[in-house]
Amino acid sequence: MAKRTSVNDIKDIEDLDNLGEIVKDKRKHKRTSDKKERRNRHYVKLLIKQQVTHKEDEDSFL
């Protein structure tokens, strides 16, 4: 079974271009299409939000 997608999978802002490859659904064979897409969308939003928040935090220290 694949690992759950983590916010630590995104190392740099450029990684957001490859979210389709980064986001993994460890239950892809057990989920129906709609539920799988909704769950993956959740992870994509989470990763984008985390990266933007993290980037803003770094900028505030400069």
RACOR-V74935 format. One record per residue. N is the residue number from 1. RES is the residue in three letters. PHI is phi in whole degrees, -180 to 180 (none if undefined). Layout:
n=N res=RES phi=PHI
n=N res=RES phi=PHI
This chain:
n=1 res=MET phi=none
n=2 res=ALA phi=-70
n=3 res=LYS phi=-70
n=4 res=ARG phi=-69
n=5 res=THR phi=-68
n=6 res=SER phi=-122
n=7 res=VAL phi=-66
n=8 res=ASN phi=-75
n=9 res=ASP phi=-71
n=10 res=ILE phi=-97
n=11 res=LYS phi=-94
n=12 res=ASP phi=-143
n=13 res=ILE phi=-63
n=14 res=GLU phi=-68
n=15 res=ASP phi=-67
n=16 res=LEU phi=-66
n=17 res=ASP phi=-70
n=18 res=ASN phi=-110
n=19 res=LEU phi=-63
n=20 res=GLY phi=-62
n=21 res=GLU phi=-87
n=22 res=ILE phi=-78
n=23 res=VAL phi=-74
n=24 res=LYS phi=-120
n=25 res=ASP phi=-103
n=26 res=LYS phi=-70
n=27 res=ARG phi=-115
n=28 res=LYS phi=-60
n=29 res=HIS phi=-85
n=30 res=LYS phi=-101
n=31 res=ARG phi=-92
n=32 res=THR phi=-77
n=33 res=SER phi=-56
n=34 res=ASP phi=-62
n=35 res=LYS phi=-68
n=36 res=LYS phi=-63
n=37 res=GLU phi=-65
n=38 res=ARG phi=-65
n=39 res=ARG phi=-66
n=40 res=ASN phi=-66
n=41 res=ARG phi=-62
n=42 res=HIS phi=-59
n=43 res=TYR phi=-67
n=44 res=VAL phi=-62
n=45 res=LYS phi=-62
n=46 res=LEU phi=-61
n=47 res=LEU phi=-66
n=48 res=ILE phi=-65
n=49 res=LYS phi=-61
n=50 res=GLN phi=-64
n=51 res=GLN phi=-67
n=52 res=VAL phi=-66
n=53 res=THR phi=-63
n=54 res=HIS phi=-64
n=55 res=LYS phi=-65
n=56 res=GLU phi=-65
n=57 res=ASP phi=-64
n=58 res=GLU phi=-66
n=59 res=ASP phi=-66
n=60 res=SER phi=-72
n=61 res=PHE phi=-80
n=62 res=LEU phi=-83
